[in-house]
Amino acid sequence: MFADVVRSRPAAVAVEDDRERMTYAELDRRATALAGVIADRGGQGGFVGVLLGRSPRTIVALLAVLKAGAAYVPLDPTYPRARLAEMVERCGLTLVLTTAAIHDEVGEVATDVLRLDQAEDAAPAGVVTEPERRPSDPAYVMFTSGTTGRPKAIVVSHHNVVNLATGADYVELSPARTVLQFAPLSFDASTFEIWGALLNGARLVVAPEDLLESEEMGDVLARHRIDTMWLTAALFHRIVDTDLPALQPVTQLLAGGDVLSADHVRRALAAAQGRTVVNGYGPTETTTFACCHRMSTPEDVGHPVPIGRAIPGVRLWVMTGEGRPAAAGEAGELWIGGDGVSLGYWQDPAENSRKFVPEPGRPTSRAYRTGDLVRTRDDGSLEFLGRLDDQMKVRGYRIEPAEVEAALVEQPTICRAAVTAQEFRAGDKRLVAYLVLSPGADLHVPRLRRALSTKLPAHLLPARYVVLDDLPVTRNGKVDRRALPVPEWVAATVHQP
């Protein structure tokens, strides 16, 4: 599909940032040359790590991995080295693409490291024969937080990506559009940004690597004339509150990863005529978006904001605890079937059998059990009601508290721990760790955070630590998270990632 775009729009701009710009023909040429190097290094047909930040070179690398017949595994350079090493080991990566600067900073993570700032200069200019691929072949592997204390590796196919990025009815993607690539590569919103642009002939603008928050967002959006972008719910709320004019060029604004505030959506719609705001919902296991709710007028918003209807190729099921489809208005677990359902967890048959089940009425098709509680509204759209387990979303990241708790209780000063998400300010949740200390121990937060940061990425580090004499428990002996006290958000005690 990408080759079709190259043939039809070779001179159109494919990807750019503040320093460089590539046409579709140039992007294709560079990716093909790099694919030959990857194939020569034994990267064909397997998984290849991509240890890179945001840049046009990263887009070249992703395309090159796919051209070589492999699947890419995003490795975030900001992650602790121990976590990167675990991801490399889990996927059996022998080849990792990076740059000399990142490699020097992170250190050796694989047996074979290809430094792109050296490899691209030496890449052969000849024609590389691309291997045959099937729609069901893996395109990428993405890690999410795991209930066992270890991250889970989700394998997503070419077919999954094509279903998300082409023929979309939740957003208009065409050669006339300019899409911002802002999400980290290890976050599945990047799938929509990158392939939604490149498979539709749009212009992809890569945000500066140091653009972490909203302060400079307006400059980037105006300078590159961005009209389509995705934001986490927390960042969307913050920009609406602090710098709504920054969004002026954006006519298609997608947001999600957590519950959207109806008031903020209405304010974003009122600020620009012709703007559409889309509430996008979907687990990584079902390829970024499974259902969406488009809003163009205040009347479309609703309260609470619904998560909407299935995107093309996707089927949604609201299932009761008895395993039957729920009636309209009845709460139930959301099951997702159709073309977005991924290949599953890498080398984890037990978790695959638990979460990927036969789809109702389609015994040969699989559905993913989300663990999310929803109900069907009178207008046919879905309303999110909460979780059936302890999983939570913070700043768009899916977090299993068990993973953070496991890292906490490894510390010799901590006897027991519970982690939950508490609202820091309207529409912005932060992780809070509740700790029972070992006898005679004291809490030294900076030292604790340094220890945790060697094992956990920044989004899994608690923003607040609360010491308790004991953790509240339910009648069946489990931690009663609802009974945990809401912390006082004193600036001096809140720790930013």
C-alpha positions as CSV (number, residue, x, y, z in Angstrom):
1,M,0.0,0.0,0.0
2,F,2.9,2.3,0.7
3,A,4.4,1.5,-2.7
4,D,1.1,2.5,-4.3
5,V,1.3,5.9,-2.7
6,V,4.9,6.3,-3.8
7,R,4.0,5.6,-7.4
8,S,1.1,8.0,-7.3
9,R,2.7,10.9,-5.3
10,P,6.5,10.5,-5.7
11,A,7.3,14.3,-5.4
12,A,4.8,15.0,-2.5
13,V,6.3,15.6,0.9
14,A,6.0,12.5,3.0
15,V,7.8,13.4,6.3
16,E,9.4,16.5,7.7
17,D,10.6,18.2,10.9
18,D,12.3,21.5,11.6
19,R,15.5,20.3,10.0
20,E,14.7,18.1,7.0
21,R,12.1,17.2,4.5
22,M,11.6,14.0,2.5
23,T,9.4,13.3,-0.5
24,Y,7.7,9.9,-0.8
25,A,10.2,8.9,-3.4
26,E,13.1,9.9,-1.2
27,L,11.6,8.2,1.8
28,D,11.1,5.0,-0.2
29,R,14.7,5.1,-1.6
30,R,16.3,5.6,1.8
31,A,14.1,2.9,3.4
32,T,14.9,0.4,0.6
33,A,18.6,1.0,0.9
34,L,18.5,0.5,4.7
35,A,16.3,-2.6,4.3
36,G,19.2,-4.1,2.3
37,V,21.6,-3.5,5.2
38,I,19.1,-5.0,7.6
39,A,18.7,-8.1,5.4
40,D,22.5,-8.5,5.2
41,R,22.7,-8.4,9.0
42,G,20.2,-11.2,9.3
43,G,17.2,-9.1,10.2
44,Q,14.8,-10.7,7.6
45,G,11.7,-12.5,8.8
46,G,12.2,-11.8,12.6
47,F,11.9,-9.0,15.1
48,V,14.2,-5.9,14.9
49,G,14.5,-3.5,17.7
50,V,14.2,0.3,17.0
51,L,16.0,2.2,19.8
52,L,15.2,5.7,18.5
53,G,13.4,8.9,19.5
54,R,11.1,11.0,17.2
55,S,12.8,11.9,13.9
56,P,12.4,11.5,10.2
57,R,15.2,8.9,10.4
58,T,13.0,6.9,12.7
59,I,10.3,6.8,10.0
60,V,12.9,5.6,7.5
61,A,13.9,2.8,10.0
62,L,10.4,1.6,10.5
63,L,9.7,1.4,6.8
64,A,13.1,-0.3,6.2
65,V,12.3,-3.0,8.8
66,L,9.0,-3.8,7.1
67,K,10.6,-3.8,3.7
68,A,13.2,-6.3,5.0
69,G,10.3,-8.6,5.9
70,A,10.7,-8.1,9.6
71,A,8.6,-6.6,12.4
72,Y,9.8,-3.6,14.4
73,V,9.9,-3.5,18.2
74,P,10.0,0.0,19.6
75,L,12.5,0.5,22.4
76,D,12.2,3.8,24.1
77,P,15.6,5.4,24.8
78,T,14.2,7.0,28.0
79,Y,13.5,3.5,29.5
80,P,15.8,2.1,32.2
81,R,18.5,-0.1,30.7
82,A,17.3,-3.1,32.7
83,R,13.8,-2.8,31.2
84,L,15.2,-2.5,27.6
85,A,17.4,-5.5,28.2
86,E,14.3,-7.5,29.3
87,M,12.4,-6.4,26.2
88,V,15.3,-7.4,24.0
89,E,15.5,-10.8,25.7
90,R,11.7,-11.4,25.6
91,C,11.5,-10.9,21.8
92,G,14.8,-12.6,21.1
93,L,16.2,-9.5,19.4
94,T,19.6,-9.9,17.8
95,L,19.6,-6.7,15.8
96,V,18.8,-3.3,17.2
97,L,18.7,0.0,15.1
98,T,19.9,3.1,16.9
99,T,22.3,6.0,16.6
100,A,25.8,6.4,18.0
101,A,24.6,9.1,20.5
102,I,21.8,7.0,21.8
103,H,23.9,3.9,22.0
104,D,26.6,5.7,24.0
105,E,24.0,7.0,26.4
106,V,21.9,3.8,26.9
107,G,24.7,1.2,26.5
108,E,24.9,-2.2,24.8
109,V,21.4,-3.8,24.7
110,A,21.8,-6.4,21.9
111,T,24.4,-8.6,20.3
112,D,24.2,-6.7,17.0
113,V,23.6,-2.9,17.0
114,L,23.3,-1.1,13.7
115,R,24.1,2.6,14.1
116,L,22.0,4.4,11.5
117,D,24.1,7.5,11.3
118,Q,26.8,5.2,10.0
119,A,24.7,2.6,8.1
120,E,22.7,5.0,6.0
121,D,25.9,6.6,4.6
122,A,27.3,3.2,3.7
123,A,24.0,1.7,2.4
124,P,24.1,0.3,-1.1
125,A,22.1,2.1,-3.8
126,G,21.1,-1.0,-5.6
127,V,17.7,-2.6,-5.8
128,V,16.7,-4.8,-2.8
129,T,14.2,-7.6,-3.5
130,E,11.5,-7.4,-0.8
131,P,10.3,-10.8,0.5
132,E,6.7,-11.9,0.1
133,R,4.5,-11.0,3.0
134,R,1.0,-12.1,4.1
135,P,-1.5,-9.8,5.8
136,S,-1.2,-12.0,8.9
137,D,2.5,-11.4,9.2
138,P,3.7,-9.4,12.3
139,A,4.3,-5.7,11.6
140,Y,5.3,-4.6,15.1
141,V,5.5,-5.7,18.7
142,M,4.5,-3.3,21.4
143,F,4.9,-3.7,25.2
144,T,2.3,-2.7,27.8
145,S,2.2,-2.9,31.6
146,G,1.6,-6.5,32.9
147,T,-0.4,-7.9,35.8
148,T,2.5,-10.3,36.7
149,G,5.0,-7.5,37.3
150,R,6.4,-8.0,33.8
151,P,5.5,-6.0,30.7
152,K,3.4,-7.9,28.0
153,A,4.5,-8.0,24.4
154,I,1.6,-7.6,21.9
155,V,2.1,-8.7,18.3
156,V,0.2,-6.6,15.7
157,S,-0.1,-7.7,12.1
158,H,0.0,-5.8,8.7
159,H,-3.7,-6.5,8.3
160,N,-4.4,-4.9,11.7
161,V,-2.5,-1.7,10.8
162,V,-4.2,-1.4,7.3
163,N,-7.6,-1.8,8.9
164,L,-6.9,1.1,11.3
165,A,-5.2,3.4,8.8
166,T,-7.3,3.1,5.6
167,G,-11.0,3.4,4.9
168,A,-11.4,5.2,8.2
169,D,-14.8,6.9,8.9
170,Y,-13.8,8.4,12.2
171,V,-11.4,10.9,10.6
172,E,-10.6,12.1,7.1
173,L,-7.2,11.0,5.9
174,S,-6.0,12.1,2.5
175,P,-3.2,13.7,0.6
176,A,-4.6,17.1,1.6
177,R,-4.0,16.4,5.3
178,T,-1.0,17.2,7.6
179,V,-0.6,14.9,10.6
180,L,1.5,15.5,13.7
181,Q,3.7,12.6,14.9
182,F,3.8,13.3,18.6
183,A,3.3,10.1,20.5
184,P,6.4,8.1,21.6
185,L,7.1,5.2,19.2
186,S,6.4,2.8,22.2
187,F,2.9,4.2,22.5
188,D,0.3,2.8,20.1
189,A,-1.1,6.2,19.1
190,S,2.0,6.4,16.9
191,T,0.5,3.6,14.8
192,F,-2.3,5.9,13.8
193,E,-0.1,8.9,13.3
194,I,2.5,7.3,11.2
195,W,0.6,4.8,9.1
196,G,-2.6,6.9,9.0
197,A,-0.5,9.6,7.2
198,L,1.8,7.5,5.0
199,L,-0.8,5.0,3.7
200,N,-3.0,7.9,2.6
201,G,-0.4,10.1,1.0
202,A,-0.6,12.8,3.7
203,R,2.3,14.9,5.1
204,L,3.7,13.6,8.4
205,V,5.3,16.2,10.6
206,V,7.6,14.8,13.3
207,A,7.4,16.9,16.5
208,P,10.7,18.0,18.1
209,E,12.1,15.4,20.5
210,D,12.1,17.9,23.3
211,L,8.4,18.9,22.8
212,L,7.1,17.1,25.9
213,E,4.3,19.4,27.1
214,S,2.1,22.1,25.7
215,E,4.2,25.2,26.1
216,E,5.7,25.2,22.6
217,M,2.9,23.2,20.9
218,G,1.3,26.3,19.3
219,D,4.6,27.2,17.5
220,V,4.9,23.7,16.0
221,L,1.3,23.5,14.9
222,A,1.4,26.9,13.3
223,R,4.8,26.6,11.6
224,H,3.9,23.2,10.0
225,R,0.2,24.0,9.4
226,I,-0.9,20.8,11.3
227,D,-4.6,20.0,10.8
228,T,-4.8,16.5,12.3
229,M,-3.4,15.4,15.6
230,W,-3.9,13.1,18.6
231,L,-3.4,14.0,22.3
232,T,-3.8,12.2,25.5
233,A,-6.9,13.2,27.5
234,A,-4.7,14.9,30.2
235,L,-2.7,17.0,27.7
236,F,-5.8,17.9,25.7
237,H,-7.5,19.2,28.9
238,R,-4.3,21.1,29.9
239,I,-4.0,22.8,26.5
240,V,-7.7,23.8,26.5
241,D,-7.2,25.3,29.9
242,T,-3.9,27.1,29.4
243,D,-3.4,27.8,25.6
244,L,-6.5,27.0,23.6
245,P,-5.4,29.3,20.7
246,A,-2.5,27.0,20.1
247,L,-4.9,24.5,18.6
248,Q,-6.1,27.0,16.0
249,P,-4.8,25.2,12.8
250,V,-6.2,21.9,14.0
251,T,-9.5,20.9,12.3
252,Q,-9.3,17.2,13.3
253,L,-8.4,16.7,16.9
254,L,-8.3,13.2,18.3
255,A,-8.0,12.6,22.0
256,G,-8.3,9.6,24.4
257,G,-6.4,7.3,26.7
258,D,-8.7,8.3,29.5
259,V,-12.1,9.9,30.1
260,L,-12.6,13.1,28.2
261,S,-14.2,16.1,29.9
262,A,-17.4,17.2,28.1
263,D,-16.8,20.8,29.1
264,H,-13.3,20.8,27.5
265,V,-14.6,19.2,24.3
266,R,-17.3,21.9,24.0
267,R,-14.7,24.7,24.5
268,A,-12.4,23.1,21.9
269,L,-15.3,23.0,19.4
270,A,-16.4,26.5,20.1
271,A,-12.9,27.9,19.6
272,A,-12.7,27.0,15.8
273,Q,-15.4,26.8,13.2
274,G,-15.4,23.5,11.3
275,R,-13.4,21.6,13.9
276,T,-14.1,18.0,14.7
277,V,-13.1,16.4,18.1
278,V,-12.9,12.6,18.1
279,N,-12.9,10.5,21.3
280,G,-10.9,7.5,20.3
281,Y,-11.0,4.3,22.4
282,G,-9.1,1.1,22.0
283,P,-6.6,-1.2,23.7
284,T,-3.2,-1.9,22.2
285,E,-4.4,-5.5,21.7
286,T,-6.9,-4.3,19.1
287,T,-4.6,-1.8,17.3
288,T,-5.0,1.7,18.7
289,F,-8.7,2.4,18.0
290,A,-11.7,0.0,18.2
291,C,-14.4,2.6,18.5
292,C,-14.7,6.4,18.1
293,H,-17.1,9.2,18.8
294,R,-17.0,12.2,16.4
295,M,-18.2,15.5,17.7
296,S,-18.6,18.6,15.5
297,T,-21.2,20.5,17.5
298,P,-21.9,20.9,21.3
299,E,-25.0,18.7,20.8
300,D,-22.7,15.8,19.7
301,V,-20.8,15.8,23.0
302,G,-23.0,14.2,25.5
303,H,-22.3,13.9,29.2
304,P,-20.4,11.8,29.9
305,V,-18.6,11.8,26.5
306,P,-19.3,8.4,24.9
307,I,-16.6,6.2,23.4
308,G,-18.8,5.8,20.4
309,R,-19.3,3.2,17.7
310,A,-17.1,0.6,16.1
311,I,-14.7,1.8,13.4
312,P,-14.9,-0.1,10.0
313,G,-13.9,-3.7,10.2
314,V,-14.4,-3.9,14.0
315,R,-17.3,-5.6,15.9
316,L,-18.2,-4.7,19.5
317,W,-19.9,-6.9,22.0
318,V,-21.2,-6.0,25.5
319,M,-21.2,-9.2,27.4
320,T,-22.7,-10.0,30.8
321,G,-21.0,-12.0,33.5
322,E,-23.1,-15.0,32.5
323,G,-21.6,-14.9,29.0
324,R,-24.6,-13.5,27.1
325,P,-24.9,-10.3,25.1
326,A,-26.2,-7.5,27.3
327,A,-29.5,-5.7,26.6
328,A,-29.4,-2.1,25.6
329,G,-28.6,0.0,28.7
330,E,-27.3,-3.0,30.6
331,A,-23.7,-2.9,31.8
332,G,-21.3,-5.5,30.6
333,E,-17.7,-6.2,29.6
334,L,-16.7,-5.0,26.2
335,W,-15.4,-7.7,23.9
336,I,-13.8,-6.6,20.6
337,G,-13.8,-8.7,17.4
338,G,-12.9,-8.1,13.8
339,D,-9.9,-6.9,11.8
340,G,-8.2,-4.9,14.5
341,V,-7.7,-7.9,16.9
342,S,-4.0,-8.5,17.1
343,L,-2.1,-11.7,16.9
344,G,-1.9,-11.8,20.7
345,Y,0.8,-11.9,23.4
346,W,4.2,-13.1,22.3
347,Q,5.0,-16.5,23.8
348,D,2.3,-16.3,26.5
349,P,-0.3,-19.0,25.7
350,A,-1.9,-18.8,29.1
351,E,-2.7,-15.1,28.9
352,N,-3.7,-15.5,25.2
353,S,-6.3,-18.1,26.1
354,R,-7.6,-15.9,29.0
355,K,-7.9,-12.7,27.0
356,F,-8.5,-13.8,23.4
357,V,-11.7,-15.9,23.2
358,P,-14.1,-17.2,20.5
359,E,-16.2,-14.3,19.2
360,P,-19.9,-14.8,19.9
361,G,-21.6,-16.4,16.9
362,R,-18.2,-16.7,15.1
363,P,-16.4,-19.7,16.6
364,T,-13.5,-19.4,14.1
365,S,-12.9,-15.7,15.0
366,R,-11.3,-14.4,18.1
367,A,-12.5,-11.5,20.3
368,Y,-10.4,-9.6,22.9
369,R,-11.8,-9.3,26.4
370,T,-11.0,-5.7,27.4
371,G,-11.9,-5.8,31.1
372,D,-13.7,-2.5,30.5
373,L,-17.3,-2.1,31.8
374,V,-19.6,-0.3,29.2
375,R,-23.2,0.0,28.3
376,T,-25.0,0.8,25.1
377,R,-26.8,4.2,25.1
378,D,-30.2,4.8,23.5
379,D,-28.4,6.3,20.4
380,G,-26.4,3.1,19.9
381,S,-23.1,4.5,21.1
382,L,-21.1,3.0,24.0
383,E,-20.5,4.6,27.3
384,F,-17.5,3.7,29.4
385,L,-18.3,2.9,33.0
386,G,-15.0,1.8,34.5
387,R,-12.8,-1.3,34.9
388,L,-13.6,-4.8,36.1
389,D,-10.1,-5.1,37.6
390,D,-7.4,-2.8,39.0
391,Q,-6.0,-1.7,35.7
392,M,-5.9,2.1,35.1
393,K,-5.0,4.8,32.6
394,V,-2.7,7.6,33.5
395,R,-1.7,10.2,30.9
396,G,-2.8,7.8,28.2
397,Y,-0.6,4.9,29.4
398,R,-2.2,1.7,30.5
399,I,-0.9,0.8,34.0
400,E,-1.2,-2.5,35.9
401,P,-0.6,-1.5,39.6
402,A,0.8,-5.0,40.2
403,E,3.8,-4.1,38.1
404,V,4.6,-1.0,40.1
405,E,3.8,-2.7,43.4
406,A,6.2,-5.5,42.6
407,A,9.0,-3.0,42.0
408,L,8.2,-1.2,45.3
409,V,8.2,-4.3,47.6
410,E,11.6,-5.3,46.2
411,Q,13.0,-2.4,48.1
412,P,14.3,-3.5,51.6
413,T,12.6,-0.6,53.4
414,I,9.1,-1.5,52.1
415,C,7.0,-4.2,53.5
416,R,3.7,-3.8,51.5
417,A,2.6,-1.5,48.8
418,A,-0.6,-0.5,46.9
419,V,-0.7,1.8,43.9
420,T,-3.7,3.6,42.6
421,A,-4.5,6.6,40.4
422,Q,-5.8,9.8,42.1
423,E,-7.0,13.0,40.4
424,F,-4.2,15.6,40.6
425,R,-6.4,18.3,39.0
426,A,-9.4,18.2,36.7
427,G,-8.9,15.6,34.0
428,D,-5.3,14.8,35.1
429,K,-4.6,11.7,37.2
430,R,-1.3,10.8,38.8
431,L,0.0,7.6,40.4
432,V,0.0,7.4,44.2
433,A,2.0,4.7,46.1
434,Y,0.7,3.8,49.6
435,L,3.5,2.1,51.6
436,V,3.8,0.1,54.7
437,L,7.4,0.4,55.8
438,S,9.6,-2.3,57.3
439,P,10.0,-2.1,61.1
440,G,12.4,0.8,61.9
441,A,12.6,2.0,58.3
442,D,12.2,5.6,57.1
443,L,11.0,6.8,53.7
444,H,13.6,8.6,51.7
445,V,11.7,9.5,48.5
446,P,14.6,10.7,46.3
447,R,16.5,7.4,47.0
448,L,13.4,5.4,46.4
449,R,12.7,7.1,43.1
450,R,16.3,6.5,42.0
451,A,16.0,2.8,42.7
452,L,12.6,2.5,40.9
453,S,13.9,4.4,37.9
454,T,16.4,1.7,37.2
455,K,13.6,-0.8,36.7
456,L,10.5,1.2,35.6
457,P,9.9,3.8,32.9
458,A,8.9,7.3,33.9
459,H,5.2,6.8,33.3
460,L,5.2,4.0,36.0
461,L,6.9,6.1,38.7
462,P,4.4,7.3,41.4
463,A,4.0,11.1,41.7
464,R,3.2,10.9,45.4
465,Y,4.2,8.5,48.2
466,V,2.0,8.0,51.3
467,V,3.1,6.0,54.3
468,L,0.4,4.1,56.2
469,D,0.4,1.9,59.3
470,D,-1.4,-0.8,57.3
471,L,-3.3,-1.2,54.0
472,P,-7.1,-1.3,54.1
473,V,-8.5,-4.7,53.0
474,T,-11.9,-5.9,51.9
475,R,-13.8,-8.8,53.5
476,N,-12.1,-11.3,51.2
477,G,-8.6,-10.0,52.2
478,K,-7.7,-8.0,49.1
479,V,-6.5,-4.5,49.3
480,D,-9.4,-2.1,49.4
481,R,-8.3,0.5,46.9
482,R,-11.4,2.6,47.4
483,A,-10.6,3.0,51.0
484,L,-7.1,4.4,50.4
485,P,-7.0,8.1,51.5
486,V,-6.9,10.8,48.8
487,P,-3.5,12.6,49.2
488,E,-3.0,16.2,49.7
489,W,-1.4,17.5,46.5
490,V,1.2,19.7,48.1
491,A,3.6,20.9,45.3
492,A,6.7,20.0,47.3
493,T,5.7,16.4,47.6
494,V,4.5,15.8,44.0
495,H,7.2,14.2,41.8
496,Q,7.0,14.7,38.1
497,P,8.2,11.9,35.7
